[in-house]
Amino acid sequence: MPRVLSDTDVADFRDRLCEAAERLFAEKGPDAVTMRQLASELGVSPMTPYRYFKDKDDILAAVRTNGFTRFAEALEAARDGGKGANVGEAYVAFAFEHPDTYKLMFDLNQPNDDSYPELVAAGQRAHDNMSAWVKDRIAAGKMTGDPEKIGAMFWAATHGIVVLEMAGKLPKGAAQDLRNLLTVTLVKGLRPGA
């Protein structure tokens, strides 16, 4: 008779499977990883992962959701610390402390996000943090403009800097320095009356 799993048992196994999947996806790329390999990594039968996830895309979506959630938490913690500049620092720090997670979050070859509402919500939470930081600056009279568009500008520029350093196109540590310069420059240009 199959063992009845508690909600905790299910959550624990899902977490373990996602950790193994994140590692294997980062090493080999999601397309090269099979459900059988994931099961083997955890020492379970090849069919066990299917008790917890529909398929490999479902696992990848869960890994990405976890990544975006942790990313958003890092940005929120920095913003709640009261120093807005820390949000940009937290962004770059997260990317380099969790490079495999970051790469999976933004991999261009992803299944349709719209099929995974939790992933969409986690990504939106991260996006909202970028706009919230801008709204804080606007409320303090340090910037003027559309907070959504400005937040997207900061996100796009910071992401580009991070990816360039990860790809070895910028020297080690350049992302944080360039992000500082980028922030000062954009904030100066977006000041009321600038």
Order of alpha helices (4+ residues) and beta strands (2+ residues): alpha-alpha-alpha-alpha-alpha-alpha-alpha-alpha
